[in-house]
Structure formats: C-alpha cells, structure tokens
Amino acid sequence: MSGVSNGDAASVKKLPSVKFTKLFIDGEFVDSVSGKTFESIDPRSGEVIASISEGDKEDIDIAVKAARHAFDFGPWPRMSGADRAKILMKWAELIDEHAEELATLDAIDAGKLYHTCKNLEVPASANTLRYYAGAADKIHGEVLKMSREFHAYTLLEPVGVVGHITPWNFPNTMFYIKVAPSLAAGCTMVVKPAEQTPLSALYNAHLSKLAGIPDGVINVVTGFGPTAGAALSSHMDVDKVSFTGSTQTGREIMQAAAKSNLKQVSLELGGKSPLIIFDDADVEKAAELALIGILYNKGEVCVASSRVFVQEGIYDEFEKKLLEKAKAWVVGDPFDPKVQQGPQVDKEQFEKILSYIEHGKREGATLLTGGKTLGNKGYFIEPTIFSDIKDDMLIAQDEIFGPVMALKKFKSIEEAIKSANNSKYGLAAGIVTKNLDTANTVSRSIRAGTVWINCYFAFGDDVPFGGYKMSGFGKDHGLEALHKYLQVKSVVTPLYNSPW
Ligand code: TXE
C-alpha cells in the first residue's frame, strides 16, 4: 500500500482560523442560550478545530419562531418566483467565489479531499442553487373542469417552516440539496447540521446573508441530535422535516413527527448498494468502477457500492485487477493532491468500521487486502476487501460506511438479482454489462431508487434521488424535491348563478 499517513504528507495544511462558530438566527450570529459550546475535531489529527455554540431546545424554539415570523409575515413566500431566483443566482456566484474556503472547511471538518471539494462538490452546490432558481418562477397549479357547474384550480403553496437535519459525509452538498429546493418553493427553515461537521453550514449562513436572503428565512442551529435535532423534529410549529442520516434516527424522527403535530417527513437513509458485474464487462474498467464505488469519500457515502457481485467467467481476473488497484490506492492528508482517501470522519465512525472488519474475519469471510489502520494519529483506514461473502453475513447486510467491500462470485443473472435484493435497504445499484437485455432485466428487477448502468455516482440536479425499502422515502434532487416543499390547495367556485 502506498498510503501516506497524516503526519508524513508534504502538504499538511495548517488549520485556518474559523470565522463562524455561533448559531445563525434571524440574520445574526448569536451564542446559544445556555452559552455552552462543543468541539469540532480535525479527523486528520484528532485535534480541536474550533469551539462551536451548542444549540438546544430553547435555541430551536427561538430559531423556529424567527422562521415562522418570516413565513407568516416576511417577504420571502410572497415574493415572485423571479425575484427569489435572482437572489438564489447571486448566492450561487458567491459559492463559486468562496469555493476555496468551503472546500477547506469540509476537508478539515470531515476529512474530505480538498481538491475534489473545490473542483467538483462545491461548484456542484452552486449549480444546485441555479437549477432551483430556474424552477422558482415555474411553480403553478392547474385549472380543473369539474363535472358539476363549478370550476376549480389548484395553487401550489410552500409547505411552511421546514426543519432540515443533515449528516456529516457531504456537509456542504447536503446543505444545498436541502436548502435550495425549499427556498425556491418559498419556505423558511431551520437547518441542524451534523455535530461532527458544523463549519460549512455556518459559512453558508453567512453567504446567504450576503446574497440577500431576508432575515429569518434561513436559520442554522448547530448542536447534537438527541437535543437540538429531536427538538426540531418534535416541534409543534415546524411543518416538515427533511432528513438525511441513519435508518435508526429516521425512525425516531418519524415517531417524533407522529407524536407532535404530524408534520410531513421525508427521509434519505442508509444503503448497502450492490454493483453487479457480468462476464461481458471490460474487466479493467469494471475493477476501477468497483473501487471508486466503495472508496469515494472513504466509503462514507450512502450509495457506496459496498456489495460487489462478479460473474464467475471473469471473477479471477477481476479479483486480481481489483487487488492491484486497491494496493496502489493512496490514503493520507486530504489536502495532498496525490491522496485519494482521507481520514474517516471521527473516532466513533473509525471504531465502528474497525469492529465490522473484525466481525467480517470472525464470520468466515476472506480478507483479501487492507483491514488495518494507517499512521499514528487521525482516523485513517486501509482500503479493505473481503471475498467469499455469504448474503446473510453481517458485513453483507449492515451499512458499514467505510472503505470496506464485500465481494461475491455469482453464476446466473437470477442468482445476482436475488443476492442484490437480499437487503433491507434499497438506495442504489449498479450494473456493468454490454448486453442490453441483461441491463434491462436487472434494472427493472432491483428494488432500489437509482440504478446506474455502466457508470456509478452519476448524479444530476434534475435526476430524482431517494430510497426504496428502509432507505427511506421522498426524493432529493429534481422537480420531485421542489414538490416535496410545496402543498396543493384546491380552490372551487360556482360557474353560474352564484348566490353571492
Ligand atoms: O447518524 P445520525 P450518525 C449512517 C452510517 C453511519 C450511521 C451513524 O451508517 O455510520 O448512520 O451515523 C441528527 N432526532 N449514515 O450516528 O444519528 C444528527 O445530529 C433528530 C448514513 O452520525 O442519523 C445529525 O445531524 N436528529 C447517512 C443527523 O441526525 C437526530 C449519513 C445524522 O445523524 C437525532 C450519515 C434525533 N434523535 C450517517 N439523532 C446517509 N444516508 O448518507 C441524531 N440526529
């Protein structure tokens, strides 16, 4: 393994000074009511980056009040779509201008690759805003011809105050995936970013103000899940919660919504996505795809191709190529342009992954490569590949959320489909084949919200994304996401002889 550990990397970046560390409520950065703070940790070293205000129930109450006031009386929901679009477009420009700062914050906070963030993920967030800016002035209902002497029309109205609860694996991207469509719809909101990665959300709050988003429309309350997050999902004055995170927390959020005001809920949860590679595949390219599918963002990706099924005719050659590539994969400081994989997000996730690796060994899978930590500080793990997988093994069932692949040989298309569907999750899947019949059959047989054929991780702002089964419901991206933040009002009136 040509991995370099954190301390050895030539370009280890010194921690920048973090400008925004307080809650953002009603257009101002403020301390939490309790005055408490929590530490944001650099996963490259385990060192403290900054102390961040710790919001709790009282802060959520204040933020929801601000969002409610902005929704009930403020200009945002009443503005024309075109005026909203202008502000969103301006904000997109600001993201491009501040790409370096945003990429740096996600790299030090989440261990993400700096160059990938700066050149790919951050510009993609600007485009997400542009996509929904383009939709903001095209929100309209329908005129309906009723069967009796009435006619009706529908209005699409913003759903109201939204609570966005986001995870730590794509802190900046997730912020915009949630915020952009709900803003275009005319909603106001409280964002609760993950406690592991609060920095870019606070920076984005600052950019929102520069762009001209009115006070109270976007509020960001940093803090922990069971306190701030739970307060948001059980709040009586929040109309909808949009969540991305674990299946277990998704369940708790639904319960909180049910027990409070029956707010709408959409959930994007975990996955254990299969990548199925058939005999007719180009082995070199398929091995590359499989590796990137599991190692992108160090495997902390909800759609990671964590289960790879390879047909028997090419299996041996595939395994050889895969191992060559995995051994050449570079793990190290995420600011080093040679590095392909940074540290896991935090100690907890690091230990969780290592315990799954130990479990994999115990349950009889063959450890082909990896399995160990790298360096003497920070949370670096070798790319790890297990073979001889059985579908019911824990490492083939649980979402590990790390650089750990479960590799299995299969004979027939039916066997591959059965194994792929043998999961409580259904977020995404990949197929590699030149045969159109195979691609068509498998894509229709897999129970997952996204199927990639001869590609992986191909996302688009216009392509709806979300899960089947216990991967959740409700889509991010696309016009589906915009409609998630709109509700339909039917207005009915008599055509003739109205008594009034
Ligand atoms: O997630 P949580 P965790 C999976 C992945 C990972 C595991 C655990 O397998 O190893 O989840 O990660 C907030 N009420 N995914 O524990 O708890 C929390 O503060 C309201 C997959 O970090 O789901 C954070 O903002 N909110 C996933 C957010 O939920 C609560 C990405 C996510 O944290 C809460 C992340 C509560 N009771 C993890 N408890 C994906 N789908 O991409 C926590 N939160």
Residues whose N, C-alpha, C, O or C-beta is under 5 A from the ligand:
A	BS01	TXE	I165 T166 P167 W168 K192 P193 A194 E195 G223 F224 G225 P226 G229 A230 S233 T244 G245 S246 T249 E252 E268 L269 G270 C302 E399 I400 F401
